[in-house]
Amino acid sequence: MDELLIKMLSAAGISGYESEISAIMESELKKSSREVTSDDFGNIIAKKGSGKRKIMLAAHMDEVGLMVKYISKEGFISFIKVGGIDDRVLVAQRVVVKTSKGDVTGIIGSKPPHLQKDEERKKPVKYEEMFIDIGAKSREEALSMVSIGDPVVFDAPSGVLNGKLCYGKAADNRVGCYILLKVMEKLKADAEVYAVATAQEEVGLKGSRVSAFGIDPDFALAIDTTVAGDTPQIQERESSLKLGSGVAITIIEASGRGVIVGEKMKSLLIKSAKDNKIKYQMDVIEGGVTDGAMIQLNRSGVLTGVLSVPCRYIHSPNSVFHLDDVNSAVNLTIKAVEKLAKL
Protein backbone atom coordinates (compact mmCIF):
# COMPACT_ATOMS: atom_id res chain seq x y z
CA MET A 1 0.00 0.00 0.00
CA ASP A 2 1.54 3.29 -1.05
CA GLU A 3 1.90 6.38 1.14
CA LEU A 4 -0.79 8.35 -0.69
CA LEU A 5 -3.44 5.72 0.02
CA ILE A 6 -2.40 5.53 3.69
CA LYS A 7 -2.62 9.33 3.91
CA MET A 8 -6.10 9.32 2.37
CA LEU A 9 -7.39 6.55 4.63
CA SER A 10 -6.10 8.40 7.69
CA ALA A 11 -7.47 11.83 6.78
CA ALA A 12 -10.50 13.12 8.67
CA GLY A 13 -13.69 13.96 6.84
CA ILE A 14 -17.13 13.10 8.16
CA SER A 15 -20.06 14.30 6.04
CA GLY A 16 -20.10 18.08 5.80
CA TYR A 17 -16.61 18.39 7.30
CA GLU A 18 -14.49 17.06 4.45
CA SER A 19 -11.89 19.88 4.33
CA GLU A 20 -8.93 17.67 5.32
CA ILE A 21 -9.51 15.04 2.64
CA SER A 22 -10.73 17.59 0.09
CA ALA A 23 -7.41 19.45 0.37
CA ILE A 24 -5.61 16.21 -0.50
CA MET A 25 -7.94 15.52 -3.44
CA GLU A 26 -7.58 19.04 -4.80
CA SER A 27 -3.80 18.94 -4.57
CA GLU A 28 -3.51 15.51 -6.20
CA LEU A 29 -6.04 16.22 -8.98
CA LYS A 30 -4.11 19.35 -9.98
CA LYS A 31 -1.23 17.06 -11.00
CA SER A 32 -3.30 15.35 -13.70
CA SER A 33 -6.08 17.76 -14.68
CA ARG A 34 -6.19 20.97 -16.67
CA GLU A 35 -8.69 22.59 -14.33
CA VAL A 36 -9.65 21.94 -10.70
CA THR A 37 -12.37 23.84 -8.86
CA SER A 38 -14.43 23.52 -5.70
CA ASP A 39 -18.08 24.44 -5.40
CA ASP A 40 -19.98 25.97 -2.51
CA PHE A 41 -21.18 22.54 -1.41
CA GLY A 42 -17.65 21.23 -0.90
CA ASN A 43 -17.25 19.06 -3.99
CA ILE A 44 -13.86 19.03 -5.74
CA ILE A 45 -14.30 19.00 -9.53
CA ALA A 46 -11.43 18.30 -11.94
CA LYS A 47 -11.63 18.48 -15.72
CA LYS A 48 -9.46 16.71 -18.28
CA GLY A 49 -9.55 16.19 -22.05
CA SER A 50 -11.93 17.39 -24.75
CA GLY A 51 -14.46 15.83 -27.07
CA LYS A 52 -18.14 15.64 -27.94
CA ARG A 53 -19.06 13.70 -24.80
CA LYS A 54 -19.06 14.79 -21.15
CA ILE A 55 -18.30 11.93 -18.77
CA MET A 56 -18.58 12.27 -15.00
CA LEU A 57 -16.60 10.07 -12.60
CA ALA A 58 -17.71 10.40 -8.98
CA ALA A 59 -16.17 9.11 -5.73
CA HIS A 60 -17.35 10.42 -2.38
CA MET A 61 -14.85 11.83 0.10
CA ASP A 62 -16.86 11.70 3.30
CA GLU A 63 -16.72 8.99 5.94
CA VAL A 64 -19.15 7.97 8.64
CA GLY A 65 -18.45 9.37 12.07
CA LEU A 66 -19.87 11.18 15.08
CA MET A 67 -20.60 14.71 16.30
CA VAL A 68 -20.51 16.31 19.75
CA LYS A 69 -24.12 16.91 20.89
CA TYR A 70 -23.98 17.63 24.62
CA ILE A 71 -21.51 17.78 27.52
CA SER A 72 -22.54 16.66 31.01
CA LYS A 73 -21.63 18.50 34.20
CA GLU A 74 -19.00 15.79 34.80
CA GLY A 75 -17.35 16.54 31.44
CA PHE A 76 -18.53 13.52 29.42
CA ILE A 77 -19.65 13.99 25.82
CA SER A 78 -22.92 12.75 24.34
CA PHE A 79 -22.86 12.36 20.58
CA ILE A 80 -24.92 11.62 17.50
CA LYS A 81 -23.96 9.35 14.62
CA VAL A 82 -23.30 10.90 11.20
CA GLY A 83 -24.00 8.24 8.60
CA GLY A 84 -24.85 4.59 9.07
CA ILE A 85 -22.84 3.03 11.91
CA ASP A 86 -23.67 -0.19 13.73
CA ASP A 87 -23.74 0.68 17.45
CA ARG A 88 -21.88 -2.54 18.22
CA VAL A 89 -18.63 -1.26 16.67
CA LEU A 90 -18.53 1.85 18.86
CA VAL A 91 -17.90 0.55 22.37
CA ALA A 92 -14.38 1.28 23.68
CA GLN A 93 -13.17 2.77 20.39
CA ARG A 94 -10.56 5.51 20.48
CA VAL A 95 -11.72 8.64 18.64
CA VAL A 96 -10.46 12.09 17.73
CA VAL A 97 -12.56 15.20 18.19
CA LYS A 98 -11.61 17.67 15.43
CA THR A 99 -11.75 21.07 17.11
CA SER A 100 -10.82 24.57 15.99
CA LYS A 101 -7.97 24.44 18.53
CA GLY A 102 -6.61 21.08 17.41
CA ASP A 103 -7.26 17.37 17.85
CA VAL A 104 -8.59 16.01 21.13
CA THR A 105 -8.36 12.27 21.85
CA GLY A 106 -11.28 10.49 23.43
CA ILE A 107 -12.50 7.02 24.37
CA ILE A 108 -16.07 5.85 23.83
CA GLY A 109 -17.28 4.58 27.17
CA SER A 110 -20.33 2.68 28.40
CA LYS A 111 -21.57 0.92 31.51
CA PRO A 112 -19.15 -1.97 32.25
CA PRO A 113 -20.53 -5.54 32.09
CA HIS A 114 -19.67 -6.03 35.77
CA LEU A 115 -22.39 -3.53 36.70
CA GLN A 116 -25.00 -4.56 34.16
CA LYS A 117 -28.13 -6.42 35.14
CA ASP A 118 -28.86 -9.79 33.49
CA GLU A 119 -31.33 -8.23 31.07
CA GLU A 120 -28.85 -5.51 30.09
CA ARG A 121 -26.19 -8.07 29.15
CA LYS A 122 -28.55 -9.69 26.67
CA LYS A 123 -28.98 -6.52 24.62
CA PRO A 124 -26.49 -4.59 22.48
CA VAL A 125 -25.54 -1.24 23.98
CA LYS A 126 -27.20 1.61 22.10
CA TYR A 127 -25.15 4.64 21.12
CA GLU A 128 -27.43 6.87 23.20
CA GLU A 129 -26.15 4.99 26.27
CA MET A 130 -22.51 5.66 25.39
CA PHE A 131 -20.35 8.73 25.92
CA ILE A 132 -16.94 10.06 24.93
CA ASP A 133 -14.38 10.47 27.72
CA ILE A 134 -11.77 13.14 26.95
CA GLY A 135 -10.35 13.16 30.48
CA ALA A 136 -12.13 16.34 31.53
CA LYS A 137 -13.20 16.76 35.16
CA SER A 138 -16.13 19.09 34.48
CA ARG A 139 -18.34 20.57 31.77
CA GLU A 140 -16.32 23.78 31.97
CA GLU A 141 -13.03 21.96 31.39
CA ALA A 142 -14.52 19.93 28.54
CA LEU A 143 -15.87 23.11 26.88
CA SER A 144 -12.38 24.61 27.05
CA MET A 145 -11.23 21.66 24.92
CA VAL A 146 -14.16 20.93 22.57
CA SER A 147 -17.34 22.59 21.35
CA ILE A 148 -20.87 21.45 20.61
CA GLY A 149 -20.99 20.49 16.94
CA ASP A 150 -17.36 19.39 16.64
CA PRO A 151 -16.95 16.41 14.28
CA VAL A 152 -15.52 13.15 15.63
CA VAL A 153 -13.65 10.47 13.67
CA PHE A 154 -12.30 7.05 14.57
CA ASP A 155 -8.66 7.07 15.66
CA ALA A 156 -7.56 3.95 13.80
CA PRO A 157 -4.38 3.20 11.82
CA SER A 158 -4.11 1.98 8.24
CA GLY A 159 -1.81 -0.74 7.01
CA VAL A 160 -1.30 -4.16 5.49
CA LEU A 161 -3.12 -7.11 7.02
CA ASN A 162 -1.44 -9.78 4.89
CA GLY A 163 0.02 -9.67 1.39
CA LYS A 164 -2.29 -7.45 -0.69
CA LEU A 165 -5.01 -7.34 1.97
CA CYS A 166 -5.06 -3.87 3.53
CA TYR A 167 -7.11 -2.12 6.19
CA GLY A 168 -8.13 1.41 7.10
CA LYS A 169 -10.78 3.40 8.94
CA ALA A 170 -12.27 5.15 5.91
CA ALA A 171 -11.90 2.68 3.08
CA ASP A 172 -15.47 3.70 2.22
CA ASN A 173 -14.77 5.65 0.20
CA ARG A 174 -11.16 6.83 0.24
CA VAL A 175 -10.40 3.70 -1.81
CA GLY A 176 -12.76 5.07 -4.47
CA CYS A 177 -11.10 8.50 -4.25
CA TYR A 178 -7.70 6.86 -4.71
CA ILE A 179 -9.02 5.03 -7.79
CA LEU A 180 -10.31 8.35 -9.13
CA LEU A 181 -6.84 9.89 -8.80
CA LYS A 182 -5.16 6.95 -10.54
CA VAL A 183 -7.69 7.02 -13.38
CA MET A 184 -7.10 10.71 -14.01
CA GLU A 185 -3.33 10.15 -14.02
CA LYS A 186 -3.54 7.47 -16.70
CA LEU A 187 -6.63 8.39 -18.73
CA LYS A 188 -6.37 9.48 -22.36
CA ALA A 189 -9.81 9.69 -23.91
CA ASP A 190 -11.47 11.82 -26.59
CA ALA A 191 -14.01 13.24 -24.16
CA GLU A 192 -14.41 15.94 -21.57
CA VAL A 193 -13.93 13.97 -18.35
CA TYR A 194 -14.98 15.36 -15.00
CA ALA A 195 -13.57 13.72 -11.87
CA VAL A 196 -15.70 14.70 -8.88
CA ALA A 197 -14.75 14.03 -5.28
CA THR A 198 -18.21 14.42 -3.78
CA ALA A 199 -19.27 15.62 -0.35
CA GLN A 200 -21.99 14.31 1.96
CA GLU A 201 -22.70 11.01 0.20
CA GLU A 202 -23.15 9.11 3.45
CA VAL A 203 -26.07 11.32 4.50
CA GLY A 204 -28.14 11.44 1.32
CA LEU A 205 -25.93 11.49 -1.81
CA LYS A 206 -26.02 15.26 -1.66
CA GLY A 207 -22.76 16.27 -3.33
CA SER A 208 -23.38 14.16 -6.41
CA ARG A 209 -26.78 15.75 -6.89
CA VAL A 210 -25.54 19.33 -7.09
CA SER A 211 -22.36 18.54 -9.04
CA ALA A 212 -24.18 16.44 -11.63
CA PHE A 213 -26.63 19.28 -12.20
CA GLY A 214 -23.77 21.68 -12.86
CA ILE A 215 -21.82 19.34 -15.13
CA ASP A 216 -24.85 17.86 -16.96
CA PRO A 217 -22.90 14.78 -18.16
CA ASP A 218 -23.83 12.44 -21.01
CA PHE A 219 -22.54 9.42 -19.07
CA ALA A 220 -21.38 8.76 -15.53
CA LEU A 221 -19.60 6.18 -13.40
CA ALA A 222 -19.77 6.15 -9.62
CA ILE A 223 -16.73 4.59 -7.95
CA ASP A 224 -17.32 3.25 -4.46
CA THR A 225 -16.93 0.29 -2.12
CA THR A 226 -19.38 -2.53 -1.50
CA VAL A 227 -20.01 -5.34 0.97
CA ALA A 228 -17.82 -8.44 0.63
CA GLY A 229 -19.41 -11.77 1.47
CA ASP A 230 -16.34 -13.91 2.10
CA THR A 231 -16.48 -14.02 5.90
CA PRO A 232 -18.23 -16.40 8.33
CA GLN A 233 -22.00 -16.09 8.81
CA ILE A 234 -22.58 -14.49 5.40
CA GLN A 235 -24.22 -16.84 2.93
CA GLU A 236 -23.31 -16.63 -0.76
CA ARG A 237 -26.90 -15.83 -1.67
CA GLU A 238 -26.55 -12.73 0.52
CA SER A 239 -23.24 -11.66 -1.04
CA SER A 240 -20.97 -13.74 -3.23
CA LEU A 241 -18.33 -11.01 -3.57
CA LYS A 242 -14.82 -12.06 -2.59
CA LEU A 243 -11.74 -9.99 -1.89
CA GLY A 244 -9.15 -10.41 -4.65
CA SER A 245 -11.67 -11.63 -7.24
CA GLY A 246 -11.98 -8.34 -9.07
CA VAL A 247 -13.90 -5.09 -9.24
CA ALA A 248 -17.65 -5.35 -8.64
CA ILE A 249 -19.97 -4.24 -11.43
CA THR A 250 -23.23 -3.19 -9.83
CA ILE A 251 -26.48 -4.14 -11.56
CA ILE A 252 -29.00 -2.88 -9.02
CA GLU A 253 -28.89 -1.12 -5.64
CA ALA A 254 -31.29 -1.36 -2.69
CA SER A 255 -33.62 -3.69 -4.59
CA GLY A 256 -34.20 -0.96 -7.16
CA ARG A 257 -34.51 2.07 -4.89
CA GLY A 258 -31.01 3.09 -5.93
CA VAL A 259 -29.34 2.64 -9.31
CA ILE A 260 -30.75 0.19 -11.79
CA VAL A 261 -27.95 0.02 -14.33
CA GLY A 262 -29.37 0.12 -17.86
CA GLU A 263 -28.71 -2.76 -20.25
CA LYS A 264 -26.52 -0.58 -22.47
CA MET A 265 -24.20 0.41 -19.61
CA LYS A 266 -24.23 -3.10 -18.14
CA SER A 267 -23.16 -4.62 -21.47
CA LEU A 268 -20.49 -1.97 -22.00
CA LEU A 269 -18.90 -2.57 -18.60
CA ILE A 270 -18.92 -6.37 -18.93
CA LYS A 271 -17.55 -6.26 -22.48
CA SER A 272 -14.82 -3.80 -21.44
CA ALA A 273 -13.78 -6.17 -18.64
CA LYS A 274 -13.82 -9.27 -20.85
CA ASP A 275 -12.06 -7.64 -23.81
CA ASN A 276 -9.24 -6.42 -21.57
CA LYS A 277 -9.05 -9.51 -19.31
CA ILE A 278 -9.92 -7.49 -16.22
CA LYS A 279 -11.17 -9.53 -13.26
CA TYR A 280 -14.69 -8.59 -12.28
CA GLN A 281 -17.66 -9.74 -10.18
CA MET A 282 -21.37 -9.00 -10.48
CA ASP A 283 -23.02 -7.14 -7.62
CA VAL A 284 -26.76 -7.21 -6.91
CA ILE A 285 -27.43 -5.21 -3.74
CA GLU A 286 -30.51 -5.44 -1.52
CA GLY A 287 -29.44 -2.56 0.72
CA GLY A 288 -27.26 0.49 0.23
CA VAL A 289 -26.99 3.09 -2.53
CA THR A 290 -24.20 5.09 -4.17
CA ASP A 291 -23.77 8.49 -5.79
CA GLY A 292 -24.86 6.80 -9.03
CA ALA A 293 -28.45 6.74 -7.76
CA MET A 294 -28.56 10.53 -7.69
CA ILE A 295 -26.50 11.16 -10.83
CA GLN A 296 -28.74 8.82 -12.83
CA LEU A 297 -31.73 11.08 -12.12
CA ASN A 298 -30.04 14.32 -13.18
CA ARG A 299 -32.08 16.52 -15.49
CA SER A 300 -33.48 14.26 -18.24
CA GLY A 301 -31.52 11.21 -17.05
CA VAL A 302 -27.91 10.06 -17.30
CA LEU A 303 -26.67 6.63 -18.42
CA THR A 304 -24.85 5.63 -15.23
CA GLY A 305 -22.78 2.69 -14.03
CA VAL A 306 -21.32 1.78 -10.65
CA LEU A 307 -17.94 0.13 -10.04
CA SER A 308 -17.03 -0.87 -6.51
CA VAL A 309 -14.25 -2.47 -4.49
CA PRO A 310 -15.50 -5.21 -2.12
CA CYS A 311 -14.71 -4.52 1.54
CA ARG A 312 -15.06 -6.44 4.76
CA TYR A 313 -16.30 -4.67 7.91
CA ILE A 314 -17.52 -1.62 6.00
CA HIS A 315 -18.55 1.47 8.03
CA SER A 316 -16.28 0.46 10.88
CA PRO A 317 -12.87 1.65 12.15
CA ASN A 318 -11.15 -1.21 10.29
CA SER A 319 -12.40 -2.03 6.80
CA VAL A 320 -10.40 -4.60 4.82
CA PHE A 321 -9.89 -4.56 1.03
CA HIS A 322 -7.62 -6.11 -1.62
CA LEU A 323 -5.20 -4.11 -3.76
CA ASP A 324 -5.85 -6.31 -6.81
CA ASP A 325 -9.49 -5.20 -6.74
CA VAL A 326 -8.36 -1.57 -6.57
CA ASN A 327 -6.20 -2.07 -9.68
CA SER A 328 -9.05 -3.87 -11.47
CA ALA A 329 -11.30 -0.89 -10.75
CA VAL A 330 -8.73 1.56 -12.12
CA ASN A 331 -8.28 -0.44 -15.31
CA LEU A 332 -11.99 -1.04 -15.93
CA THR A 333 -12.86 2.60 -15.33
CA ILE A 334 -10.31 3.69 -17.92
CA LYS A 335 -11.47 1.17 -20.52
CA ALA A 336 -15.12 2.01 -19.92
CA VAL A 337 -14.47 5.75 -20.33
CA GLU A 338 -12.65 5.07 -23.60
CA LYS A 339 -15.72 3.20 -24.89
CA LEU A 340 -18.17 5.80 -23.64
CA ALA A 341 -16.21 8.55 -25.40
CA LYS A 342 -16.94 6.86 -28.73
CA LEU A 343 -20.71 6.50 -28.28
C-alpha positions in Angstrom: 0.0 0.0 0.0 1.5 3.3 -1.0 1.9 6.4 1.1 -0.8 8.3 -0.7 -3.4 5.7 0.0 -2.4 5.5 3.7 -2.6 9.3 3.9 -6.1 9.3 2.4 -7.4 6.6 4.6 -6.1 8.4 7.7 -7.5 11.8 6.8 -10.5 13.1 8.7 -13.7 14.0 6.8 -17.1 13.1 8.2 -20.1 14.3 6.0 -20.1 18.1 5.8 -16.6 18.4 7.3 -14.5 17.1 4.5 -11.9 19.9 4.3 -8.9 17.7 5.3 -9.5 15.0 2.6 -10.7 17.6 0.1 -7.4 19.5 0.4 -5.6 16.2 -0.5 -7.9 15.5 -3.4 -7.6 19.0 -4.8 -3.8 18.9 -4.6 -3.5 15.5 -6.2 -6.0 16.2 -9.0 -4.1 19.3 -10.0 -1.2 17.1 -11.0 -3.3 15.3 -13.7 -6.1 17.8 -14.7 -6.2 21.0 -16.7 -8.7 22.6 -14.3 -9.7 21.9 -10.7 -12.4 23.8 -8.9 -14.4 23.5 -5.7 -18.1 24.4 -5.4 -20.0 26.0 -2.5 -21.2 22.5 -1.4 -17.6 21.2 -0.9 -17.2 19.1 -4.0 -13.9 19.0 -5.7 -14.3 19.0 -9.5 -11.4 18.3 -11.9 -11.6 18.5 -15.7 -9.5 16.7 -18.3 -9.6 16.2 -22.0 -11.9 17.4 -24.7 -14.5 15.8 -27.1 -18.1 15.6 -27.9 -19.1 13.7 -24.8 -19.1 14.8 -21.2 -18.3 11.9 -18.8 -18.6 12.3 -15.0 -16.6 10.1 -12.6 -17.7 10.4 -9.0 -16.2 9.1 -5.7 -17.3 10.4 -2.4 -14.9 11.8 0.1 -16.9 11.7 3.3 -16.7 9.0 5.9 -19.2 8.0 8.6 -18.4 9.4 12.1 -19.9 11.2 15.1 -20.6 14.7 16.3 -20.5 16.3 19.7 -24.1 16.9 20.9 -24.0 17.6 24.6 -21.5 17.8 27.5 -22.5 16.7 31.0 -21.6 18.5 34.2 -19.0 15.8 34.8 -17.4 16.5 31.4 -18.5 13.5 29.4 -19.6 14.0 25.8 -22.9 12.8 24.3 -22.9 12.4 20.6 -24.9 11.6 17.5 -24.0 9.3 14.6 -23.3 10.9 11.2 -24.0 8.2 8.6 -24.8 4.6 9.1 -22.8 3.0 11.9 -23.7 -0.2 13.7 -23.7 0.7 17.4 -21.9 -2.5 18.2 -18.6 -1.3 16.7 -18.5 1.9 18.9 -17.9 0.6 22.4 -14.4 1.3 23.7 -13.2 2.8 20.4 -10.6 5.5 20.5 -11.7 8.6 18.6 -10.5 12.1 17.7 -12.6 15.2 18.2 -11.6 17.7 15.4 -11.8 21.1 17.1 -10.8 24.6 16.0 -8.0 24.4 18.5 -6.6 21.1 17.4 -7.3 17.4 17.8 -8.6 16.0 21.1 -8.4 12.3 21.8 -11.3 10.5 23.4 -12.5 7.0 24.4 -16.1 5.8 23.8 -17.3 4.6 27.2 -20.3 2.7 28.4 -21.6 0.9 31.5 -19.2 -2.0 32.3 -20.5 -5.5 32.1 -19.7 -6.0 35.8 -22.4 -3.5 36.7 -25.0 -4.6 34.2 -28.1 -6.4 35.1 -28.9 -9.8 33.5 -31.3 -8.2 31.1 -28.9 -5.5 30.1 -26.2 -8.1 29.1 -28.6 -9.7 26.7 -29.0 -6.5 24.6 -26.5 -4.6 22.5 -25.5 -1.2 24.0 -27.2 1.6 22.1 -25.2 4.6 21.1 -27.4 6.9 23.2 -26.2 5.0 26.3 -22.5 5.7 25.4 -20.4 8.7 25.9 -16.9 10.1 24.9 -14.4 10.5 27.7 -11.8 13.1 27.0 -10.4 13.2 30.5 -12.1 16.3 31.5 -13.2 16.8 35.2 -16.1 19.1 34.5 -18.3 20.6 31.8 -16.3 23.8 32.0 -13.0 22.0 31.4 -14.5 19.9 28.5 -15.9 23.1 26.9 -12.4 24.6 27.1 -11.2 21.7 24.9 -14.2 20.9 22.6 -17.3 22.6 21.3 -20.9 21.5 20.6 -21.0 20.5 16.9 -17.4 19.4 16.6 -16.9 16.4 14.3 -15.5 13.2 15.6 -13.6 10.5 13.7 -12.3 7.0 14.6 -8.7 7.1 15.7 -7.6 4.0 13.8 -4.4 3.2 11.8 -4.1 2.0 8.2 -1.8 -0.7 7.0 -1.3 -4.2 5.5 -3.1 -7.1 7.0 -1.4 -9.8 4.9 0.0 -9.7 1.4 -2.3 -7.5 -0.7 -5.0 -7.3 2.0 -5.1 -3.9 3.5 -7.1 -2.1 6.2 -8.1 1.4 7.1 -10.8 3.4 8.9 -12.3 5.2 5.9 -11.9 2.7 3.1 -15.5 3.7 2.2 -14.8 5.7 0.2 -11.2 6.8 0.2 -10.4 3.7 -1.8 -12.8 5.1 -4.5 -11.1 8.5 -4.3 -7.7 6.9 -4.7 -9.0 5.0 -7.8 -10.3 8.4 -9.1 -6.8 9.9 -8.8 -5.2 7.0 -10.5 -7.7 7.0 -13.4 -7.1 10.7 -14.0 -3.3 10.1 -14.0 -3.5 7.5 -16.7 -6.6 8.4 -18.7 -6.4 9.5 -22.4 -9.8 9.7 -23.9 -11.5 11.8 -26.6 -14.0 13.2 -24.2 -14.4 15.9 -21.6 -13.9 14.0 -18.4 -15.0 15.4 -15.0 -13.6 13.7 -11.9 -15.7 14.7 -8.9 -14.8 14.0 -5.3 -18.2 14.4 -3.8 -19.3 15.6 -0.3 -22.0 14.3 2.0 -22.7 11.0 0.2 -23.1 9.1 3.5 -26.1 11.3 4.5 -28.1 11.4 1.3 -25.9 11.5 -1.8 -26.0 15.3 -1.7 -22.8 16.3 -3.3 -23.4 14.2 -6.4 -26.8 15.7 -6.9 -25.5 19.3 -7.1 -22.4 18.5 -9.0 -24.2 16.4 -11.6 -26.6 19.3 -12.2 -23.8 21.7 -12.9 -21.8 19.3 -15.1 -24.8 17.9 -17.0 -22.9 14.8 -18.2 -23.8 12.4 -21.0 -22.5 9.4 -19.1 -21.4 8.8 -15.5 -19.6 6.2 -13.4 -19.8 6.1 -9.6 -16.7 4.6 -7.9 -17.3 3.2 -4.5 -16.9 0.3 -2.1 -19.4 -2.5 -1.5 -20.0 -5.3 1.0 -17.8 -8.4 0.6 -19.4 -11.8 1.5 -16.3 -13.9 2.1 -16.5 -14.0 5.9 -18.2 -16.4 8.3 -22.0 -16.1 8.8 -22.6 -14.5 5.4 -24.2 -16.8 2.9 -23.3 -16.6 -0.8 -26.9 -15.8 -1.7 -26.6 -12.7 0.5 -23.2 -11.7 -1.0 -21.0 -13.7 -3.2 -18.3 -11.0 -3.6 -14.8 -12.1 -2.6 -11.7 -10.0 -1.9 -9.2 -10.4 -4.6 -11.7 -11.6 -7.2 -12.0 -8.3 -9.1 -13.9 -5.1 -9.2 -17.7 -5.4 -8.6 -20.0 -4.2 -11.4 -23.2 -3.2 -9.8 -26.5 -4.1 -11.6 -29.0 -2.9 -9.0 -28.9 -1.1 -5.6 -31.3 -1.4 -2.7 -33.6 -3.7 -4.6 -34.2 -1.0 -7.2 -34.5 2.1 -4.9 -31.0 3.1 -5.9 -29.3 2.6 -9.3 -30.8 0.2 -11.8 -27.9 0.0 -14.3 -29.4 0.1 -17.9 -28.7 -2.8 -20.2 -26.5 -0.6 -22.5 -24.2 0.4 -19.6 -24.2 -3.1 -18.1 -23.2 -4.6 -21.5 -20.5 -2.0 -22.0 -18.9 -2.6 -18.6 -18.9 -6.4 -18.9 -17.6 -6.3 -22.5 -14.8 -3.8 -21.4 -13.8 -6.2 -18.6 -13.8 -9.3 -20.8 -12.1 -7.6 -23.8 -9.2 -6.4 -21.6 -9.1 -9.5 -19.3 -9.9 -7.5 -16.2 -11.2 -9.5 -13.3 -14.7 -8.6 -12.3 -17.7 -9.7 -10.2 -21.4 -9.0 -10.5 -23.0 -7.1 -7.6 -26.8 -7.2 -6.9 -27.4 -5.2 -3.7 -30.5 -5.4 -1.5 -29.4 -2.6 0.7 -27.3 0.5 0.2 -27.0 3.1 -2.5 -24.2 5.1 -4.2 -23.8 8.5 -5.8 -24.9 6.8 -9.0 -28.4 6.7 -7.8 -28.6 10.5 -7.7 -26.5 11.2 -10.8 -28.7 8.8 -12.8 -31.7 11.1 -12.1 -30.0 14.3 -13.2 -32.1 16.5 -15.5 -33.5 14.3 -18.2 -31.5 11.2 -17.1 -27.9 10.1 -17.3 -26.7 6.6 -18.4 -24.8 5.6 -15.2 -22.8 2.7 -14.0 -21.3 1.8 -10.7 -17.9 0.1 -10.0 -17.0 -0.9 -6.5 -14.2 -2.5 -4.5 -15.5 -5.2 -2.1 -14.7 -4.5 1.5 -15.1 -6.4 4.8 -16.3 -4.7 7.9 -17.5 -1.6 6.0 -18.5 1.5 8.0 -16.3 0.5 10.9 -12.9 1.6 12.1 -11.1 -1.2 10.3 -12.4 -2.0 6.8 -10.4 -4.6 4.8 -9.9 -4.6 1.0 -7.6 -6.1 -1.6 -5.2 -4.1 -3.8 -5.9 -6.3 -6.8 -9.5 -5.2 -6.7 -8.4 -1.6 -6.6 -6.2 -2.1 -9.7 -9.0 -3.9 -11.5 -11.3 -0.9 -10.7 -8.7 1.6 -12.1 -8.3 -0.4 -15.3 -12.0 -1.0 -15.9 -12.9 2.6 -15.3 -10.3 3.7 -17.9 -11.5 1.2 -20.5 -15.1 2.0 -19.9 -14.5 5.7 -20.3 -12.7 5.1 -23.6 -15.7 3.2 -24.9 -18.2 5.8 -23.6 -16.2 8.5 -25.4 -16.9 6.9 -28.7 -20.7 6.5 -28.3 
